[in-house]
C-alpha cells in the first residue's frame, strides 16, 4: 500500500490579493492558513503521523507500507508518482488531496496541449502588411471555449473539460506585429476520451478556422 502526498505548491500570485500572509502559517480557531496548507501539506502530515503511529504500536502488517512525498505534482501531474509506482508496483495507492474529507474513487485523465499559431511580422504602423499571430489565436480561443460545453459526459467522473491556461506571443519589438503565438490548453479526459481524440478536436478547429497552426502534446522530461 502506498500513501502519496505532493510536497510542491503553485505560486502565490499577487501577494496583495491574500487576506493573510501566504507564508505566515497563521492559526485561527484551529485552522491553519497559508499556501499549501490544504494542498497538500495537511495530507502529508497526516500520513507521516499515521505511519509513525503504526510503528509505535508495533503492529505486524501483512504487507509493505510506503509513505511518499512526491515533487513536481503541480507542473508535471502524475509524472513523479508514475515513475515511483513502476518501481514499487503497489497494489493500491491513496492520494492525499483536499476532497472535503470525502473518499474519491477515481479521477479524470489529463494532458497538456500546446497550440502554436504563425503569422508574418511587419511594422505595427502598417498592420495590414503582415499577419498577426495573436488574431489567428483569437479564432482558436473562441472555438476552444465553445468546445468545453460539448465534451463527453460521464455519470461518475463527470464531463471532460478544456481550458486555456497560458498565452505567449513573440515579435521583434513592441512596435512589430507578432509572428508567433502559443497557447497552453489543460485538457481533462473523462471516460471514453483519449489523447488522440483531444488532438483531433483541436486540429478540427484549426482547419475549420483556416489559420496556420499546429497542436501537439506537451511532453515532460525527467
Residue pairs with C-beta under 8 A, 6 or more apart in sequence:
1 63
1 64
1 65
1 66
1 90
1 91
1 92
1 93
1 94
2 65
2 66
2 68
2 84
2 85
2 88
2 90
2 92
2 93
2 94
3 47
3 50
3 51
3 65
3 66
3 67
3 68
3 93
3 94
3 96
4 68
4 69
4 70
4 81
4 84
4 93
4 94
4 95
4 96
5 40
5 41
5 43
5 44
5 47
5 68
5 69
5 70
5 95
5 96
6 40
6 44
6 69
6 70
6 71
6 72
6 73
6 74
6 80
7 40
7 41
7 44
7 69
7 70
7 71
8 71
8 72
8 73
8 74
8 75
9 35
9 36
9 39
9 40
9 74
10 35
10 74
12 18
12 22
12 23
12 35
15 22
20 26
20 33
20 34
21 34
22 34
22 35
23 34
23 35
24 33
24 34
25 32
25 33
25 34
25 37
26 32
26 33
26 34
27 33
32 42
38 98
39 97
39 98
40 73
40 96
40 97
40 98
42 96
42 98
43 96
43 97
43 98
44 69
44 96
46 96
47 67
47 96
48 67
50 67
51 65
51 67
54 61
54 65
63 91
66 88
66 90
68 81
68 84
70 80
70 81
70 84
71 80
72 79
72 80
73 80
73 81
75 220
76 220
77 110
78 110
79 220
79 222
81 93
81 95
83 222
85 93
97 104
106 156
106 157
107 157
108 157
108 158
108 160
108 161
108 188
108 189
108 190
109 188
109 189
109 190
109 193
109 194
110 186
110 187
110 188
110 189
111 187
111 189
111 195
111 198
111 217
111 218
112 184
112 185
112 186
112 187
112 217
112 218
113 184
113 185
113 187
113 198
113 199
113 202
113 215
113 216
113 217
113 218
114 182
114 183
114 184
114 185
114 215
114 216
114 217
114 218
115 137
115 140
115 182
115 183
115 185
115 202
115 206
115 213
115 214
115 215
116 180
116 181
116 182
116 183
116 213
116 214
116 215
117 133
117 134
117 136
117 137
117 140
117 180
117 181
117 182
117 211
117 212
117 213
118 131
118 133
118 136
118 179
118 180
118 212
118 213
119 130
119 131
119 132
119 133
119 134
119 135
119 136
119 177
119 178
119 179
119 180
119 181
119 212
120 130
120 131
120 177
120 179
121 130
121 171
121 172
121 176
121 177
121 178
121 179
122 129
122 130
122 176
122 177
123 129
123 175
123 176
123 177
124 174
124 175
124 176
124 177
125 175
127 177
130 177
130 179
131 177
131 179
131 212
132 177
132 178
133 169
133 178
133 179
133 180
133 181
134 169
134 178
134 181
136 181
136 209
136 211
136 212
136 213
137 167
137 169
137 181
137 183
137 211
137 213
139 209
139 211
140 183
140 202
140 205
140 206
140 209
140 211
140 213
141 164
141 183
143 205
143 208
143 209
144 162
144 164
144 185
144 202
144 205
145 164
147 162
147 201
147 205
148 161
148 162
148 163
151 159
151 160
151 161
151 162
151 190
151 193
152 159
152 160
152 190
152 191
152 192
152 193
153 159
153 160
153 190
154 190
154 191
154 192
156 191
157 190
157 191
158 190
159 190
160 187
160 188
160 189
160 190
160 193
161 186
161 187
161 188
162 185
162 186
162 187
162 188
162 198
163 185
163 186
164 183
164 184
164 185
164 186
165 184
165 185
165 186
166 183
166 184
167 181
167 182
167 183
167 184
168 181
168 182
169 178
169 180
169 181
169 182
170 178
170 179
170 180
170 181
171 177
171 178
171 179
171 180
184 218
185 202
187 198
189 195
189 198
195 217
199 215
199 216
199 217
202 215
203 215
206 213
206 214
206 215
